[in-house]
Amino acid sequence: MAWYDWFSSFYDRSLEPLYREQRRAAAVALRAHPGQTILDLPCGTGQSFDELAPAVGPDGLVLGVDLSAGMLRQAADRARKRGFSQVVLHHSDVHALSRSALAAAATRPVHIDRLHIFLGLSAFPRWEQAFEHLWALLAPGGRCVVVDVHAERLGLQGRMVNLVARADIRRAGWRPLERLAHGFTRTALPSLPAHGGQFYLASGDKPA
């Protein structure tokens, strides 16, 4: 995580404009309602908070989780500056995350209504197990949105993205959701050469 801790100091300046449109699309697809709880993992510097926090309102909850302490410091600063009191941050590895730990961080029981995974499945080392673990935390009837980049063959830019993000954008990150969800859909999102591949948005509901 030392790389991401260092990267966090200039992550927003370098990359926020590249993903703004895709983050908005993810929030729309999530279909969150006021008072609900969203698990945002990895939350990074909190770039999605601007869309997620207003969606659940002041009575809702956005649980931002990341393994990088540097990213979480930036996320905390963003939430504070924007007055997002409904944002609660938690430092954890995805595989070690538990509902009880989230409840302790939020100081109240949590019922995870929405699962938001933005640029995570291309980066998690054991990504399929990570998704299954997060899916287990999602409440029955809840909704999941996965947004990531995919390239079957890596060009120069794709190799650069993998190097900088410590990722593998060759993964078909939508497959686990497709296998488990009801009403699965996958759509292409606007993509730029700098993304290294095709942005996609996959969504589906957990059976009740």
Summary of the structure (lengths in Angstrom):
residues: 208
radius of gyration: 15.7
end to end distance: 36.1
largest distance: 47.0
contacts: 711
relative contact order: 0.15
helix: 44%
strand: 21%
